[in-house]
Amino acid sequence: MIVKDKKLDLPVLHLVGETADEMGLECYVIGGWVRDIFLHRESNDIDIVVVGSGIRLAQAVSQRLGHAHLSVFRTYGTAQVKKGDTELEFVGARRESYQRESRNPIVEDGTLEDDQNRRDFTMNALAICLNKERYGELLDPFGGLQDMDECTIRTPLDPDITFSDDPLRMLRAVRFASQLGFYLHRETFDAICRNRERIRIITKERIDDELNKIMLSRRPSVGWSLMDKTGLLAIVFPELYALKGIETKEGRGHKDIFLHTLQVVDNVARESDNLWLRWAALLHDIGKPKTKAWDEQSGWTFFNHNYVGARMIPRIFKAMKLPQNEKMDYVVKMVNLHMRPIHLIEDEVTDSAVRRLLFEAGDDIDDLMILCNADITSRNQEKVERFHRNYQLLKQKMEDIEEKDRIRNFQPPVRGEEIMETLHLPPCSEVGEIKTAIKDAILDGIIPNEYEPAKAFMLRKAAEMGILP
């Protein structure tokens, strides 16, 4: 089969093929770039496999391109050529063997067939020849095209060997299913179940990379659900696994928090591409198992689960090697505050409560409201519609108050330095008390967010405290 696609008209691919011909080498573009031609997806990374030295071909191509950046990785037998937006990865065809306790292969030179045999899935084993006489010829030894037509993820060889050799491929299978909306072939699924414990030899960083790609897919729930069904979830993310199940007492049960969480994540994914907002959605109820209690009057309760969950996140991020920086702080903030808009929707909304929410959420208020809206899930459609109506009313009230009072990220008009100078005070607790009183007065609507009223309030508060200038 000869592939006719405009992507193959790239001059750089013809140049690679011509250079390979001059050097007497077979070369093929292989893997994800070829797969994405048939899936009509954009793909920027072009992997080229050479029957011979990939490094030699990369060096020659780099010279012919001129002003290209060449990076050689002799340990791995690979090289990279970059020019402008074009990035080519060259590797020599190889066969691999593995030792039980490592996913790092023992590599030997091999044929194209050997190289295709070592690929993770049939759809990633597709290769297109770049040599002039066979330019565009597709080599599909494992039926990858048919598998893509049937939306199926399948390994080229025995899946038990594939996943035992490199257990990260199990997560890659789940990730591709989530990204592409594909199904795991029954033998592939069963092999992941059998080999799931092997995932423990994979570094947290490599696992994180796959989890983030799952989180950025159109429906992240597909990936997390598959991780649960294959048994990977309990190993990779036990805190999330702990959300599963329903407990019933005196005929009263609670919703399955895991299933609810997946619905919330998908709801957020429809509204935002923000990876860390999606993580906040995944973790928003992570504190519920620790706070679950039975009350004879109310039934099942999860009092303060947002605060407990927020405190759990730094430990979870550290254990999973997720970033320990402002991204984590953002997730903590979202989880901590995610119940506040819900409470405002349920109760009579006061201007003071809205001001405080705006102040505490700051520039993240819009993300918080996306999370809040996504968290409205129920089988009771009337209840859902009522919540959504109240949510819209709250949003409008927030916009009105923000426009009038300029609360988001505000700093009190009278700063600590002026308080000390006016009242002849050194740095002390009284200064902080007065500054907090000014802030609270503005948030409670006692005074407007303006300098003169704030200064007058400062003097009155100082007089009440017996501090006279």
Protein Blocks (a to p, Z undefined) as FASTA:
>chain_A
ZZddfklmpmklmmmmmmmmmnopacddehjllmmmmnopacfbdcdddedjfklmmmmm
mmmnoopacdddfknopacddehjbccdddddddddddfkbcbdcdddddfklmmmmpmb
fklmgccdfbfklgoiacdfkommmmmmnopacdfbdfklmmmmmmmlmmmmmmmmmmno
pacdfklmmmmmmmmmmmmmpcfklmmmmmmmmmmmmblmlmmmmmmmnommmmmmmmlm
mmgccddeehiacddfklmmmmmmmmmmmmoccfklmmmmmmmmmmmmmmgccdfklopa
dehklmmmmmmmmmmmmmnopacbfklmmmmmmmmmmmmmmmmmmmccdfklmmmmmmmn
mmmlmmmmmmmmmmmgcfblmlmmmmmmmmmmmmmmmmmmmmmnomgopacfbdfklmmm
mnopacdfklmmmmmmmmmmmmnomaccdfklmmmmmmmmmmmnopaZZ
